[in-house]
Amino acid sequence: MSSAGGLTRRRGGGRVAGGDENDDSRVSSPVSRNGSALDNRLPDASFTNAENGHKIAFDPRDLSETEERSKQPKLTLMEEVLLLGLKDKQIIANVVLGFFFVSQGYLSFWNENISYALRGCIVIELALRGRISMQKDSSRRRFPLADRVIEVVDDTLTGEVLLDEALKMMKSSEKMSVNSWIDLMSGETWNLMKIGYQLKQVRERLAKGLVDKGILRTEKRNFLLFDMATHPVADGGAKDDIHRRVRNVCSSRTLILPANQWLPEDAEFRFLRTITMVCAAYAANVLENALVTMSHESRERAFAQVDELLAEYSQWPFGRRTGGSQAIGANLAQAINDEVDKSKDKDLQMEIVAACLSVFTRLDSLL
């Protein structure tokens, strides 16, 4: 039935105490045993008028979540690093056995660093989204960045499966350091009581997420001795954009990040995200895939530039020098300083970003 205000409601499962049992013209909300309406325990609802004059109820939290997602890039840091690591179409031949086949859409079998780097990207992504921060304790400065304890400051789910799984673990467990969390999520522990913190099948789950977003597709390929699911690129726009950003960071004197669907203009920390992605790709040993079109000398300068960036942004406060020794990215220091200054209340989150990059400097691929 419709009320006088035009609000349409479904027939309730219960009656108001003392109401007329035979009166079907009235619909009431269920009443709990203590006499208080169940509606009082539900989140506050807001109403808006529809075109037909009826009122539509909605949860304001849905709008706030939509607004937050609109400020985030379409791809997470983990997905960008994974895309950089996926092999493009190539011919694999064996002269002895006399066969060859074309394959694409899989990660290198010999790359052991990418798994660890992806876990670090999960921690960075949670910090950039304001879910975790360093524990606010003045005594923390006595410890190295990677050994400082982090805590959950906002347990609102992000909508990304891996991020939400990591966030729930951090919320329900004891507080631990940045290095400890990356180690535990990677399975790098001898403590059998904490083996459950390991995130399983991260690469495959990220790839399936990219399939759901329409960027990859799934194929089954035969690698002579076994069959394996591969994920070739279905929409090359995302990967091309990542490659362009990487080359701009590594070679352009003035870094410009054009706004697009992958990195919107109103996204938070656009420059810091890009630098973090490049450093994570360097740590994961997949950066070279974006530099194959450059000459040998240009690639050497690019690696030197990223090595310098990693050293300068793995400390807090960030120690970026204008232009750096390579005279590349002259505006980068000012751009990131402006982003940090706009979010003065997020210094503890930025400290986590620097801590994760300091962990990346210890990976074997950089030694």
N, C-alpha and C positions, 0 to 999 in steps of 0.2 A: 504494500500500500504506500501511498505518498502522503507525507505530512504537509502542513500548511505552507511550509517554506519550500516545498518542491523537492525535498530530499527523499530519495527512494531507498528503502531499507529492506533487507531480507527478513523473513519471519524468524523470530528468535526461538531458541530451544527451551526457554523457561518463561515463567510469568512473574510479575511483581507480586509480592506477598499481599494477599487480600484482594487481588484482582478478580474480575468476573471471568470464570472459566468458560462461559458460553459466548463471550464477546469476542468474535473473530476480527473485529474491525480495529483492534488495538494490538500493536506488536511492541513488546518490551524487551529490554536487555536481560540476560540471565543474571541471577542474583546469587552470590556466594552464601555460604552458611552463616557468616557473620553479618549478613545483610547489606554489605557494600557491593556496588555494581562492579562487574568484572572490567567494565570500560575504564574504571579509575586506575586499574593496574596497567593499562596499555599505554604506549607512547602517545603524547599529545598529537592530535591530527589537525590538519588545516583543511580548509575547504575553498574551492574555486568554482565559479559559475560556468557551466557548459553552455553551448549555443542553444540547446533546447530549454534552457531555464532551470535545469536540475543542478544540484550541487554535487561536486565530485570531491571525495575525501582523498587525501594523499598524505604520505609521511614526509615531513620536511627533510628528514635525514637522507632520503633518496635524492633530493635535489642537491644537497651538499656533497654527496658522493659523486654525483655526475659533474658538478662544478670542479671538484678536485681532479677527477680523471681528465677533464678537458685541459688542465694545466700540465699534465704529464705527457712525455713523448709517447708515441705509439708503441715503441719498442723499449724494453728494459736494457740495462747495460749487459746483462747476461746474454740476451738474444742478439745484441749487436756483435759481441765477441764471438758467439757461436757462428753467426753468418760470415764473419771474417775467416773463420777456420774451415768452413765447408769447402771442399775441393770443387773447382770448376770442371767443366767437361774436359776429359783428357783420355788419351789412348794408353792403355797398359799392355805392354807386349812382353813376351818371353821368347827369345830367339831360340833357346835350346829346345823347348817343347813345341815351338812353332805355332803359337796362338797369340791373339790379341783381342781385347775387348774395350769398349768405351764405357767409362764410368764417371759419375759425378754425384755430388750431394752427400759426401761422407767426410768424417774427420780423419786426420792422419792416424794410422795405427800406432805410430811411434811417439806421439805427443803425449807425454805424461803431465805436462805443466798446466794444460788447459782445465783439467778437472779442479785443481786447487785454485786457479785464478777465478773460475766461475763461482766458487763459494765465497771468495773475497768480494766479488761483484754483488752477491746477494746482500752482504753486510753493508756495502756502500749504498746500494739502492734503497735499503730500509732507512739509512741515515738521511739520504737526500729527500726522501718522502716524509721525514719528520717522525718516524715511528720509534727510533732508538736514538740515544745520545750517550755521551760519556757521563759517568756518574759525577754529579756536581760535588766535588770534594777537593779542597785546595791542596791536600797532601798528594793528589794524583800526579802532580808535576815532578815528584821525586822519581817517578818510574818512566821508562821509555814509553813512547806512544803506543806501541803494540801490546804492552803489558798493562795498560790502563783498563779499568772495568767499565763495561757498558751496561745500560739499563733500558727497559722499555718505557717510553713516555706516552705513547699512544698506541693502544692495542686494536684500533680500528682496522679491519681487514682491507687489503689493497685490491683484491680481485685477481691477483696473480697467484697461482697455486703455490709455487715454490716460496715466494715471499711470505705468504700467509702461513705456510708450514714452519718456516724458520721463525717467524714472529711468535707463533704459539709456543714453540720450544723455549724461546728466550723468556717469554712471559711466565711460564710454568716452572722454570728451573732456577737454580741459584745464579747469582750474578757472576759473570766471568769476563775475562779480558778479550780484546779483539783477536789476538793471536790464538787464544784457546778456542774461541768459537769457530774460526776458520779451520783449525786443525780438527775439531770434533765433527764438523759437518763434512769434512773430507775423509773421515775415518782414520785420521792420523793419531791414534791413541793406543796405549797398551792397557788402559783401564777398561776392563770388561763391563764395569757398571755404567760406562758412558758410551758404549758402542752404539746404543740406540739413537744417539744424536746424529749419526751419519745420514745425510740426505742421499737417497738411492736413485740411480738412473737419471741424474740431472741432465745429461746431454740429450737423452732420448725424450725426456719430458719437455725440455725446451724446444726441441725440434717439432714435437707434436703440437705445442702451443703456436709455433710459427705456421704450421699447417692449418690450424684453426683460424689464424689471422689472414690466410690466403697468400702468404709469402712463399711457403714451401709446398711441395707435394710429396707423396710417399710412393716409392717404387721398390720392388724387390729385385736385387741384382745377384747374379751368381759369380762368386769369386773363386772359381775352380773347385775348391775344397768345401765350400759352404755357401749358403745363401744368407744375404743380409739385407735388411731394410735400409734403403738410402732415401735422402730427402733433397732432391734437386730443387733449384729455385724455380718457382712458378711466377713470381712477380719480381723482376729484376730491379725495380725502382728503389727498393729499400737498400739492397746491397750496393748499388751504384752510388747512392747518396752517402753511405758509410765510407766507401772508398774515396769519394771526393773530399769528405771532411778529413780523413786521415792524411791525404796528400796535401791539403791546405795547411794542416797543422805542421807538417814536416817540411814544407818548402816555401810557403807564402810569407813574404815580409810583413804583410798586414792580413790578419786572419779575419775573414768575413764568413758568417754562417747564415746563408739565406734561409728564410722561413719556408717551411713546407709541411706536409702532413706528417712527416717522420720527426720533425723537430719544430713545433709551432713557435710562433713569435712570443707568445705569452708563457712558454714553458719556463719553469724555474731552473736557474743555474745552467743555462745553455752552454756557456763556454766551459764551465767547470766539468759538466757532464762529458763534453767532447774530449777534454784533456784526460779525464779519468778513463774513458773508453780506450783512448790510444795507449795509455800506460798499461792498462789491463791486457790489451792485445799484445803488447810487447812482452809482458810477463808470461802470457799464455803461449808465446812463441808462434803467433799467427799473424803478426804485423806485416811480415814480408809479402803475404798474399795480396795486400792492397798496394804494394809498391812495385809490382812486377813490370809495370809499364815505364818505370823510371830507369835511367842509366845507372851503371854501377857506381859512379861517383856520387850521383844524386841519392842513391840508396844509402851509401855510407854516411852522407851528411844527415839524412833523415834519421838514421839510427842514433847518430850522435846527438841530434836535437831531442829525440825522445828520451834518451838516457839522461840528458840534462834536465828535462821536464820532470822525470821521475825523481831525480835527486832533490829538486827544488820544491816539489809539491808533496813530498813524503815527510815534511816537517811542518810544525804548526807554531806560530802563524806561517802561512805560505811564504817561501823565500824567493819568489820569482823576480828576476832582474829584467828590466826593460830591454827587450831585444835579445838578451842572452849573448853568449859567445858566438853563436851562429848567425846573429843578426836576422833571425827569423821570428815572426810573431811579435812585432814591435808593440802592438796594441794589446797583447794578451794579458800582461800583468795588470794594466788598468781596467780591462774588461772584467777580469775575475775579482779584482778589488771592489769594483762597483757592485757586482753580484753579492759579495760577502757583506758589504756595507748596507745593502738593502735588507739583509736578514741578520741584523745584529743579535737577535734573540736565538739564532741557530748556530752560534759559535761552537757549541758542544757537539752538534751534528757534523760540522765541518772538520772538527778534530778527529772524528772517526774516519772520515775520508782520507785524511793525511796518515792515520794509523794503518789503514789497509794498504795504502801505497808503500808505506815503510816495510810491511810484510812482503810485498811483491819484490822489493829489492833483494830479498834473500833467496829467491828462487834460483835453481841451478842454471836456468837458461840465461840468467843475467851475469853469472860469475865467470 
